């Protein structure tokens, strides 16, 4: 995968996975908002020929999906904090001691903790101490954003959370079916126009990437998990904000990520389209990588 989207952790850095205490999920976890979807047949893939050939978004094909439930939002900082406090789980970023931070987001006190830049994508900084509760490196925190998506999540971290909560990651097919919100073949979850009638619909890069953000005050980064209008199935932010892990493999040793992030821009990463896909190694983490959960439903049981 292009490092501009989500740089991967070097494959030589192998640390044994921790065990997660098999405690029962809390009532707060059990009350999470999920959309129960009926499944059925839908057209999956890029209908506009806009995808990258290497991403294998096409051809468009009819796919059958069984009934399932999926989170209406990405897992938030508050959600993850409850899990970490309950279980003592430490993320891959915490165990490895570093993660990747976008250069304009680096905390002022974190400059001396930068250990390198990604070749070919120098806007990605390897930062010691960057993790879910210090997303911009040492000196940053999340106390003012409990409702933002948790980031610096590896695929392994996402699986640990799902196991604790009695849930699972969505398959790539389920993810796209849910992300489309019932609109068949559209470019985005809301239709074919990025900003219908000038209305901003998702959190992606606005400006000249990667050095200038045109948002007020030059702001960039995550927004709350319920920001922007939901799609037809009640899901928020299936375009932009954070990349989301899926259960599926993508070639040898990698996993699929979907949805794009606050760094996606038409000039280099047109992957906030609903058919777009990318990938990374399961132990990799970044400041724009999160997830949402899913679960099976019996046939005939759906509620929207």
C-alpha positions in Angstrom: 0.0 0.0 0.0 1.1 3.5 -0.7 2.8 4.9 2.5 0.9 8.2 1.9 -2.3 6.5 3.1 -1.1 4.5 6.1 2.5 3.6 6.7 3.2 0.1 8.0 5.3 -1.0 10.9 8.5 -2.8 9.8 7.9 -6.5 9.6 11.0 -7.2 11.6 9.5 -5.7 14.8 7.8 -8.7 16.2 6.5 -8.6 19.8 4.3 -11.4 21.2 0.6 -10.5 21.5 -0.7 -9.9 25.0 -3.6 -11.9 26.4 -6.8 -10.1 27.1 -8.6 -10.9 30.4 -11.8 -12.7 29.6 -13.9 -10.3 31.6 -17.6 -9.8 30.7 -18.2 -6.6 28.7 -19.7 -3.8 30.7 -23.2 -2.5 30.3 -21.8 0.5 28.6 -20.3 -1.7 25.9 -23.5 -3.7 25.5 -25.5 -0.5 25.0 -23.5 0.6 21.9 -25.6 1.9 19.0 -25.7 -0.6 16.2 -27.8 -0.7 13.0 -29.4 -4.0 12.3 -29.3 -4.6 8.6 -31.4 -7.1 6.6 -28.7 -8.0 4.1 -29.5 -9.0 0.6 -27.9 -8.5 -2.8 -26.1 -5.3 -3.7 -23.6 -4.1 -6.3 -20.1 -3.9 -4.8 -17.2 -2.1 -6.4 -16.2 1.0 -8.3 -18.9 1.9 -10.9 -17.0 5.0 -12.2 -13.6 3.6 -13.1 -12.0 6.0 -10.5 -10.2 3.5 -8.4 -6.5 2.6 -8.4 -5.8 -0.5 -10.5 -3.6 -2.0 -7.7 -6.5 -1.6 -5.2 -8.7 -4.1 -7.1 -11.9 -2.2 -6.6 -13.6 -3.7 -9.7 -15.2 -5.1 -11.5 -18.6 -4.2 -10.1 -20.3 -7.4 -9.1 -23.5 -8.5 -7.3 -22.8 -9.8 -3.8 -25.1 -11.4 -1.3 -24.9 -10.3 2.4 -26.5 -12.1 5.3 -28.3 -10.1 8.0 -25.8 -8.4 10.4 -25.5 -5.5 12.8 -22.8 -2.8 12.7 -21.8 0.1 14.8 -23.3 3.4 13.7 -20.0 5.1 14.6 -16.4 4.2 14.9 -15.2 3.2 18.4 -14.5 6.3 20.3 -11.8 7.4 22.8 -14.3 6.9 25.6 -15.2 3.4 24.4 -11.6 2.4 24.2 -10.7 4.0 27.6 -13.4 1.9 29.3 -11.9 -1.2 27.6 -8.3 -0.4 28.6 -9.3 0.5 32.2 -11.3 -2.7 32.5 -8.8 -5.1 31.0 -5.4 -3.4 31.3 -4.8 -4.0 27.6 -1.9 -2.2 26.0 -2.0 -1.4 22.3 0.6 -2.4 19.8 1.7 1.3 19.7 2.2 1.3 23.4 4.1 -2.1 23.3 6.3 -1.1 20.4 6.8 2.3 22.0 6.0 4.4 18.9 3.4 5.1 16.2 3.0 7.4 13.1 1.8 11.0 13.5 0.9 13.4 10.7 3.6 16.2 10.7 1.1 19.2 11.1 -0.4 17.5 14.2 2.8 16.8 16.1 2.5 18.1 19.7 4.9 21.0 20.5 6.6 18.9 23.2 6.9 15.9 21.0 9.6 17.2 18.6 12.4 15.5 20.4 10.6 12.2 20.3 10.5 12.0 16.4 12.6 9.0 15.4 12.2 9.4 11.6 10.1 10.2 8.6 8.6 7.7 6.1 10.5 7.5 2.8 8.4 8.9 0.0 5.8 10.3 2.5 7.8 12.6 4.8 4.6 14.0 6.3 4.4 10.8 8.3 6.6 11.0 11.4 7.6 8.0 13.6 7.1 9.3 17.1 8.1 7.7 20.4 5.2 7.7 22.9 2.5 8.3 20.3 -0.5 6.1 21.1 -4.3 6.2 21.5 -4.2 8.5 24.6 -1.3 10.6 23.3 -2.4 10.8 19.6 0.0 13.6 18.6 2.9 12.3 20.7 4.1 13.1 24.3 2.4 16.2 25.6 -0.9 15.6 23.8 -4.1 14.0 25.2 -7.7 13.1 24.6 -9.5 14.7 27.6 -11.2 17.2 25.4 -12.3 14.7 22.8 -13.9 11.6 24.3 -16.3 11.5 21.4 -13.6 11.4 18.7 -12.7 8.1 17.2 -9.9 6.3 18.9 -6.8 6.2 16.7 -3.4 4.5 16.6 -5.3 1.2 16.5 -3.7 -1.9 14.9 -5.8 -4.7 13.5 -4.7 -6.8 16.5 -6.0 -4.1 18.9 -9.3 -4.0 17.1 -9.7 -7.7 17.4 -8.9 -7.6 21.2 -11.6 -5.0 21.7 -14.2 -7.0 19.7 -13.4 -10.1 21.7 -14.0 -8.3 25.0 -17.2 -6.7 23.7 -18.6 -10.0 22.3 -18.4 -8.5 18.8 -16.3 -8.9 15.7 -14.9 -6.8 12.8 -17.1 -6.4 9.8 -16.2 -8.2 6.6 -15.2 -6.0 3.7 -18.5 -6.9 2.0 -20.5 -6.0 5.1 -18.6 -2.7 5.5 -19.3 -1.5 1.9 -23.0 -2.7 2.1 -23.5 -0.7 5.3 -21.4 2.3 4.2 -23.6 2.7 1.1 -26.7 3.2 3.2 -29.0 1.6 0.7 -28.0 3.8 -2.2 -27.0 1.5 -5.0 -23.9 2.2 -7.0 -23.2 5.7 -5.8 -19.8 7.3 -5.4 -20.4 8.4 -1.8 -22.7 7.3 1.0 -25.0 10.2 0.2 -24.8 10.2 -3.7 -22.5 11.1 -6.5 -21.5 14.7 -5.6 -18.8 15.3 -3.0 -20.5 18.5 -1.7 -24.1 18.7 -2.9 -25.3 22.3 -3.0 -22.0 23.3 -1.5 -22.6 21.3 1.7 -19.7 19.6 3.3 -20.5 15.9 3.9 -17.3 14.3 5.3 -14.0 15.0 7.1 -11.3 14.9 4.4 -8.4 17.2 3.6 -9.3 20.7 2.4 -6.3 22.7 1.1 -3.0 22.0 -0.5 -1.8 18.6 0.8 0.3 18.0 2.9 1.4 21.5 3.9 -1.6 23.7 4.1 -5.1 23.1 5.5 -7.8 25.5 4.4 -10.1 24.7 7.4 -10.7 27.4 9.9 -7.5 28.1 11.8 -5.6 25.5 9.7 -7.4 22.8 11.7 -7.0 19.2 10.7 -7.4 15.8 12.4 -10.4 13.9 13.7 -13.9 15.1 14.4 -16.5 13.5 16.7 -17.8 10.1 15.6 -21.3 11.5 15.1 -20.1 14.5 13.0 -21.9 15.0 9.7 -25.3 13.5 8.7 -25.6 9.7 8.9 -26.3 7.7 5.8 -29.5 5.9 5.0 -28.7 3.1 7.5 -27.8 5.5 10.3 -24.0 5.2 10.0 -21.8 8.2 10.5 -18.5 8.9 8.8 -18.1 6.0 6.4 -16.2 8.5 4.2 -13.3 10.2 5.8 -12.4 10.9 9.5 -10.5 7.6 10.1 -9.6 4.5 8.2 -11.4 1.4 9.5 -10.1 -2.1 9.8 -12.1 -5.0 8.2 -11.8 -8.7 9.0 -10.5 -9.6 5.5 -7.0 -10.3 4.4 -5.4 -8.3 1.6 -2.7 -10.5 0.1 -0.1 -12.1 2.3 0.2 -10.7 5.8 -2.0 -7.6 5.4 -5.6 -6.6 6.3 -8.1 -4.5 4.5 -8.9 -0.9 5.6 -11.8 1.1 4.4 -13.3 4.6 4.4 -10.4 7.0 4.0 -9.5 9.6 6.6 -9.1 13.3 7.4 -5.9 13.2 5.2 -7.5 11.9 2.0 -7.4 14.4 -0.9 -8.2 14.1 -4.6 -4.7 15.1 -5.5 -3.1 11.9 -4.2 -5.6 9.6 -2.3 -9.1 9.5 -3.8 -10.0 6.8 -1.3 -12.9 8.4 0.5 -15.2 7.0 -2.2 -17.4 4.2 -0.8 -15.9 1.6 -3.1 -12.3 2.5 -2.2 -10.1 0.1 -0.3 -6.5 -0.1 1.0 -4.5 -2.2 3.3 -1.8 -2.5 6.0 -0.1 -5.0 8.2 -2.1 -6.1 11.3 0.4 -4.7 13.8 0.6 -1.2 12.2 -0.9 1.9 13.7 -1.3 5.5 12.7 -2.9 8.7 13.9 -5.8 8.2 11.4 -6.5 4.5 11.9 -9.5 3.2 13.9 -12.4 0.7 13.5 -16.0 -0.1 14.1 -17.6 -3.4 15.2 -20.2 -5.8 13.9 -22.1 -8.9 14.9 -24.2 -11.6 13.3 -28.0 -11.5 13.3 -30.4 -14.4 12.9 -32.2 -14.6 9.6 -35.3 -12.4 9.7 -34.2 -10.3 12.7 -33.5 -6.7 11.6 -34.4 -3.3 13.0 -33.6 0.0 11.3 
